[in-house]
Amino acid sequence: MKKILIMAVAFVVMMTMAIPASAATVGSQVTITSAGNAPIVKCKWEQEPITSMESGDPTHVLYKTGAPSNSQFNPPMVKGGKKSIDYYAVVADLEEGGNVAQVFADVFHPLNSPPPYSTSTDPRGPFFKYEIPFSAQVQFIPGGIISDTDKGNEIAAVNAAYNAHLITFASGYTLLDVVTELSKGTAVLWKGTALIDYEQPAGEYTVNVFAIDHTNATSAALVNTFTYVAISGVEVDFNKIVYGSVGLDVEKMIAGDMVWDANPTPVLVGEGQPNQATVRNIGNTWAHVTIKESDMGFGQDINGMWNVAFDARMGNSDTYRVYFNPEQTVTLPNFLKLSTLDELDLSIKVHKSVPGQTLYSGTITIGSTIEPFAQ
């Protein structure tokens, strides 16, 4: 038995060794053909998913003469906020109707955008923002049939955008052409959605939409722009400044800091307070800070001279310090770039007080103005 077992094992080993242990690497090749007629992007537009379709022009009266595709969107004006934008296109193809392989948009930042929005290394150019894939807004029934309900929804969307002066048509096509093709099912409405950030630069965003059919035939680009409306805005991390005790004709500064107080409730800044004044940009432009202070009850003399004066600066350089009287709105000369913050220093100088009165109070209005972008 032992001999038989040994022979069997030896046989198995010999058989195993007889199987060659090798692998072959071979080449591969594929050719994407482009045959037949290229699809056509017959019209396109952008809108927000809100009732008015465009927050920057809710009554649809600001469109450009001769260029009715001028959707206008306001920034969210909230730190870290994002806004959703829907991109639409009606696509037709002689062989495939609107049931093509791909539809997408290439979106570009405004041409005056500062870095890093003007320094993309993408082959599509330095202002390239992103590519957005689209999906058909119909459910194809076997055989490529589109339901009357889907057709009705497509036509309603096109008519609403047309009435709001949002649509760009390809050369030679009209609303009647597009609606007729949608009703016949020889064209399809496509949609893509993407977010735009609160700090994305204001201006005209270029949108190029392409369609590709299943033979790899690619449409010409249909190009339009939408406006990210320029709105400057700043916010501060306090609701009241405490100047504390002051002497007559002695300037007292309450220094700011670079630390944003995230406390959700309004906080004090100034003398004896743990937090100090910080200001930050929440708009889509570069922003100068504007300041206006009330007279806090100090009043004026008979000659109109104020009994109190103020000054302010953003940052540490006195080059940017601005002196002003009560009820006067001043603009600080330096500015905040997109999504940046800085310390805000506020000063008071009391020339004369009301006899017997020791406590004074007033208001400070802090706003902003636009500083144009520079490369």
For each residue, the residues with C-beta under 8 A, 3 or more apart:
1: 4 5
2: 5 6
3: 6 7
4: 1 7 8
5: 1 2 8 9
6: 2 3 9 10
7: 3 4 10 11
8: 4 5 11 12
9: 5 6 12 13
10: 6 7 13 14
11: 7 8 14 15
12: 8 9 15 16
13: 9 10 16 17
14: 10 11 17 18
15: 11 12 18 19
16: 12 13 19
17: 13 14
18: 14 15
19: 15 16
20:
21:
22:
23:
24:
25:
26:
27:
28:
29:
30:
31:
32: 216
33: 215 216
34: 215 216 217 218
35: 215 217
36: 94 95 213 215 217
37: 93 94 95 217
38: 93 213 217 218 219 220
39: 91 92 93 96 100 211 212 213 217 218 219
40: 91 92 93 170 211 219 220
41: 44 89 90 91 103 170 209 210 211 219 220 221 222
42: 90 91 92 169 170 173 177 178 181 187 222
43: 89 90 158 167 168 169 170 173 178 222
44: 41 69 87 88 89 90 167 168 207 209 222 224
45: 69 71 88 161 166 167 168 224
46: 71 73 85 86 87 88 166 207 224 226
47: 53 54 71 85 86 88 161 164 166
48: 52 53 54 55 73 83 84 85 86
49: 84 86 193
50: 53 55
51:
52: 48 55 58 59
53: 47 48 50 58 60 71 160 161 164 166
54: 47 48 57 58 60 71 72 73 164 166
55: 48 50 52 58 72 73 74
56: 62 71 72 73 74 227 229
57: 54 60 61 62 63 70 71 72
58: 52 53 54 55
59: 52
60: 53 54 57 63 163 164 165 166
61: 57
62: 56 57 70 72
63: 57 60 67 68 69 70 165 166
64: 67 68 70
65:
66:
67: 63 64 70 168
68: 63 64 165 166 167 168
69: 44 45 63 165 166 167 168 224 225 226
70: 57 62 63 64 67 165 166 225 226 227
71: 45 46 47 53 54 56 57 166 226 227
72: 54 55 56 57 62 226 227 229
73: 46 48 54 55 56 83 85 196 226 227 228 229
74: 55 56 77 229 231
75: 81 83 198 200 202 228 229 231 233 283 284
76: 81 82 83 198
77: 74 81 198 231 233 282 283
78: 81 198 282
79: 198 235 280 282 339
80: 198
81: 75 76 77 78 197 198 282
82: 76 195 196 197 198
83: 48 73 75 76 195 196 198
84: 48 49 193 194 195
85: 46 47 48 73 193 194 195 196 226
86: 46 47 48 49 191 192 193
87: 44 46 105 132 134 191 192 193 194 207 209
88: 44 45 46 47 157 161 189 190 191
89: 41 43 44 103 105 134 189 190 191 209 211 222
90: 41 42 43 44 98 154 158 178 181 182 187 188 189 190
91: 39 40 41 42 98 100 103 187 188 190 211 219
92: 39 40 42 97 98 181 186 187 188
93: 37 38 39 40 96 97 98 99 100 211 213
94: 36 37
95: 36 37 213 215
96: 39 93 99 100 213 214
97: 92 93 144 185 186 187 188
98: 90 91 92 93 136 138 181 185 186 187 188 189 190
99: 93 96 136 140 144 188
100: 39 91 93 96 103 188 211 212 213 214
101: 212 213 214 216
102: 133 134 210 211 212
103: 41 89 91 100 133 134 136 190 192 209 210 211 212
104: 131 132 133 134 192 209 210
105: 87 89 131 132 134 192 207 208 209 210
106: 124 128 131 207 208 210
107: 128 129 130 131 132 194 205 206 207 208
108: 124 125 127 128 129 205 206 207 208
109: 113 117 118 127 128 129 200 201 203 205
110: 113 127 201 202 203 204 205 228
111: 127 203 204
112: 201 203 372 373 375
113: 109 110 117 118 127 201 203 373
114: 117 118 201 286 337 338 373 374 375
115: 118 119 375
116: 119
117: 109 113 114 127 129 200 201
118: 109 113 114 115 126 127 375
119: 115 116 126
120: 124 125 126 127 128 129
121: 126
122: 125 128
123:
124: 106 108 120 128
125: 108 120 122 128
126: 118 119 120 121
127: 108 109 110 111 113 117 118 120 206
128: 106 107 108 109 120 122 124 125
129: 107 108 109 117 120 205
130: 107 194
131: 104 105 106 107
132: 87 104 105 107 192 193 194
133: 102 103 104 192
134: 87 89 102 103 104 105 190 191 192 209
135: 190 191 192
136: 98 99 103 140 188 189 190
137: 150 153 154 157 188 189 190 191
138: 98 146 147 150 151 154 188 189
139: 146 147 150
140: 99 136 144 145 146
141: 144 145 146 147
142: 145
143:
144: 97 99 140 141 185
145: 140 141 142 185
146: 138 139 140 141 150 151 185 188
147: 138 139 141 150 151
148: 151 152
149: 152 153
150: 137 138 139 146 147 153 154
151: 138 146 147 148 154 155 182 183 185
152: 148 149 155 156
153: 137 149 150 156 157
154: 90 137 138 150 151 157 158 182 188 189
155: 151 152 158 159 179 182 183
156: 152 153 159 160
157: 88 137 153 154 160 161 189
158: 43 90 154 155 161 162 167 175 178 179 182 189
159: 155 156 162 163 175 179
160: 53 156 157 163 164
161: 45 47 53 88 157 158 164 166 167
162: 158 159 165 166 167 175
163: 60 159 160
164: 47 53 54 60 160 161
165: 60 63 68 69 70 162
166: 45 46 47 53 54 60 63 68 69 70 71 161 162
167: 43 44 45 68 69 158 161 162 175
168: 43 44 45 67 68 69 222 223 224
169: 42 43 173 174 175 178
170: 40 41 42 43 173 220 222
171:
172:
173: 42 43 169 170 177 178
174: 169 177 178
175: 158 159 162 167 169 178 179
176: 179 180
177: 42 173 174 180 181
178: 42 43 90 158 169 173 174 175 181 182 187
179: 155 158 159 175 176 182 183
180: 176 177 183 184
181: 42 90 92 98 177 178 184 186 187
182: 90 151 154 155 158 178 179 185 187 188 189
183: 151 155 179 180
184: 180 181 187
185: 97 98 144 145 146 151 182
186: 92 97 98 181
187: 42 90 91 92 97 98 178 181 182 184
188: 90 91 92 97 98 99 100 136 137 138 146 154 182
189: 88 89 90 98 136 137 138 154 157 158 182
190: 88 89 90 91 98 103 134 135 136 137 211
191: 86 87 88 89 134 135 137
192: 86 87 103 104 105 132 133 134 135
193: 49 84 85 86 87 132
194: 84 85 87 107 130 132
195: 82 83 84 85
196: 73 82 83 85 200 228
197: 81 82 200
198: 75 76 77 78 79 80 81 82 83 282 283 284 339
199: 281 284 338 339
200: 75 109 117 196 197 228 284
201: 109 110 112 113 114 117 228 284 285 338 373
202: 75 110 228 229 230 231 283 284 285
203: 109 110 111 112 113 227 228 230 373
204: 110 111 225 226 227
205: 107 108 109 110 129 225 226 227 228
206: 107 108 127 223 224 225
207: 44 46 87 105 106 107 108 223 224 225 226
208: 105 106 107 108 221 222 223
209: 41 44 87 89 103 104 105 134 221 222 223
210: 41 102 103 104 105 106 218 219 221
211: 39 40 41 89 91 93 100 102 103 190 218 219
212: 39 100 101 102 103 216 217 218 219
213: 36 38 39 93 95 96 100 101 216 217
214: 96 100 101
215: 33 34 35 36 95
216: 32 33 34 101 212 213
217: 34 35 36 37 38 39 212 213
218: 34 38 39 210 211 212
219: 38 39 40 41 91 210 211 212 222
220: 38 40 41 170
221: 41 208 209 210
222: 41 42 43 44 89 168 170 208 209 219
223: 168 206 207 208 209
224: 44 45 46 69 168 206 207
225: 69 70 204 205 206 207
226: 46 69 70 71 72 73 85 204 205 207
227: 56 70 71 72 73 203 204 205
228: 73 75 110 196 200 201 202 203 205 284
229: 56 72 73 74 75 202 284
230: 202 203 284 285 370
231: 74 75 77 202 283 284 285
232: 281 283 285 286 287 288 368 369 370 371
233: 75 77 281 282 283 287 368
234: 279 280 281 282 283 287 289 336 366 367 368
235: 79 279 280 282
236: 277 278 279 280 344 366
237: 260 261 262 263 267 269 275 277 278
238: 241 261 266 267 268 269 275 277
239: 266 267 268
240: 266 268 269
241: 238 254 268 269 270 277 346 364
242: 254 268 269 270 271 272 273
243: 246 252 254 270 271 348
244: 252 254 270 271 272
245: 271
246: 243 250 252 348 349 350
247: 250 350
248: 350 351 352 353
249: 349 350 351
250: 246 247 349
251: 311 347 348 349
252: 243 244 246 347 348 349
253: 345 346 347
254: 241 242 243 244 269 270 271 276 277 345 346 347
255: 276 343 345
256: 269 276 277 278 279 342 343 344 345 346
257: 275 276 277 278 343
258: 278 341 342 343
259: 275 276 278
260: 237 278 280 341
261: 237 238 267 275 278
262: 237
263: 237 267 275
264:
265:
266: 238 239 240
267: 237 238 239 261 263 273 275
268: 238 239 240 241 242 273 275
269: 237 238 240 241 242 254 256 273 275 276 277
270: 241 242 243 244 254 273 276
271: 242 243 244 245 254
272: 242 244
273: 242 267 268 269 270 276
274:
275: 237 238 257 259 261 263 267 268 269
276: 254 255 256 257 259 269 270 273 343
277: 236 237 238 241 254 256 257 269 343 344 345 346
278: 236 237 256 257 258 259 260 261 341 342 343 344
279: 234 235 236 256 289 314 336 341 342 343 344 366
280: 79 234 235 236 260 336 339 340 341 342
281: 199 232 233 234 286 287 336 337 338 339 340 341 368
282: 77 78 79 81 198 233 234 235
283: 75 77 198 202 231 232 233 234 287 368
284: 75 198 199 200 201 202 228 229 230 231 338
285: 201 202 230 231 232 338 370 371 373
286: 114 232 281 335 336 337 338 370 371 372 373
287: 232 233 234 281 283 335 336 368 369 370 371
288: 232 331 332 333 334 335 336 368 369 370 371
289: 234 279 314 331 332 335 336 344 366 367 368
290: 329 330 331 332 365 366 367 368 369
291: 310 312 322 324 329 330 332 346 364 365 366 367
292: 327 328 329 330 364 365 367
293: 296 310 324 326 327 362 363 364 365
294: 326 327 362 363 364
295: 298 299 300 306 307 308 326 327 362
296: 293 308 326 360 361 362
297: 354 357 360 361 362
298: 295 306 307 308 326 350 351 352 353 354 360
299: 295 306 307 354
300: 295 303 304 305 306 307
301: 304 305 307 352
302:
303: 300
304: 300 301
305: 300 301 351
306: 295 298 299 300 309 325 326 351
307: 295 298 299 300 301 350 351 352 353
308: 295 296 298 326 348 349 350 351
309: 306 323 324 325 326 348 349 351
310: 291 293 323 324 325 326 346 347 348 349
311: 251 321 322 323 324 346 347 349
312: 291 321 322 324 330 332 344 345 346 347
313: 316 317 318 320 321 322 332 344 345
314: 279 289 320 332 334 336 342 343 344 345
315: 320 334 342 343
316: 313 343
317: 313 320 321 334
318: 313 321
319: 333
320: 313 314 315 317 332 333 334
321: 311 312 313 317 318
322: 291 311 312 313 330 331 332 333
323: 309 310 311
324: 291 293 309 310 311 312 328 330
325: 306 309 310 328
326: 293 294 295 296 298 306 308 309 310 362
327: 292 293 294 295
328: 292 324 325
329: 290 291 292 365 367
330: 290 291 292 312 322 324
331: 288 289 290 322 369
332: 288 289 290 291 312 313 314 320 322 335
333: 288 319 320 322
334: 288 314 315 317 320
335: 286 287 288 289 332 371
336: 234 279 280 281 286 287 288 289 314 340 341 342
337: 114 281 286 340
338: 114 199 201 281 284 285 286
339: 79 198 199 280 281
340: 280 281 336 337
341: 258 260 278 279 280 281 336
342: 256 258 278 279 280 314 315 336
343: 255 256 257 258 276 277 278 279 314 315 316
344: 236 256 277 278 279 289 312 313 314 366
345: 253 254 255 256 277 312 313 314
346: 241 253 254 256 277 291 310 311 312 364
347: 251 252 253 254 310 311 312
348: 243 246 251 252 308 309 310
349: 246 249 250 251 252 308 309 310 311
350: 246 247 248 249 298 307 308 353
351: 248 249 298 305 306 307 308 309
352: 248 298 301 307
353: 248 298 307 350 357 358 360
354: 297 298 299 357
355:
356:
357: 297 353 354 360
358: 353
359:
360: 296 297 298 353 357
361: 296 297
362: 293 294 295 296 297 326
363: 293 294
364: 241 291 292 293 294 346
365: 290 291 292 293 329
366: 234 236 279 289 290 291 344
367: 234 289 290 291 292 329
368: 232 233 234 281 283 287 288 289 290
369: 232 287 288 290 331
370: 230 232 285 286 287 288
371: 232 285 286 287 288 335
372: 112 286
373: 112 113 114 201 203 285 286
374: 114
375: 112 114 115 118
